[in-house]
Amino acid sequence: MTDRARWAIVTAVLLLLLAIVIWLVAADAAIIRFTVRLYQDKKFLKETVRSWGLMAPLVFIAIQALQVIISPIPGEITGPVGGALFGTWLGLFYSTIGLTVGTLFCFWVGRKWGEPLVRPWLSEHHWNQMNFVLEAEGAIICFILYLIPGFPKDIVSYLFGISPMPFWLFAIVSTVARIPGTWVSSYFGAHVAEQQYIYAIAFMAIIIALCLPIYYHRARIIKRFHKPRPGQEQRPESP
């Protein structure tokens, strides 16, 4: 299949999906109201998951996977809910499974369809900022990007699918790098559920204080990963 044909197919599919979403939103469909409330109302999310009983872990894993695949859905909401529902360690376990499934699915989409599918979803700014991922082969870059707090890991998952990085290496590194942040979310949620609010707030304040310098300098860290393109290398000035 030629690149032009792939672009045509992907564009047609995206336009169809966009038309369906617009129609559902315009019609104020129940599924749209339910989805929006599910990801905006922590209490409603918690009650909904608990209502599934023994199926609750599977439902929560599916929610975690979905919030990776659909980038605008914030994972900061679902992570603490896992800790509140299942405790720190089970919350970490279920969250890790869901996040890994979603991340690997994004990688597979990027590997299967390539730039024609991923490129239209990114602004020019984000594409120029993140396109260094397309040439990434080493595990260190992948680990750092998934470890940095506040980094758009959902977008990166699609981009790594276009990169030459092997699937097995990406699966291991991205999963391990997500664990510290996932543990923090689960730990915070578990203590909020136990009504240890002062302790939970103090814990998050310490974590934020530790992560703030990294988050503040994230653009500078990303810039270090960019390699100069041919013809853009800086030449020493002649005396």
Buried (B, 14 or more C-beta within 10 A) or exposed (E): EEEEEBBEBBEEEBEEEEEEEEEBEEEEEEEBEEBEEBBEEBEEBBEBBEEEEEEBBBBBBBBBBBBBBEBEBEBEBBBBBBBBBBBBEBBBBBBBBBBBBBBBBBBBBBBEBBBBBBBEEBEEEEBEBBBBBBBBEEBEBBBBBBBBBEBBBBBBBBBBBBBEBEEEBBBBBBBBBBBEBBBBBBBBBBBBBEEEEEEBEEBBEEBEEEBEEBBEEBEEBBEEBEEEEEEEEEEEEEE
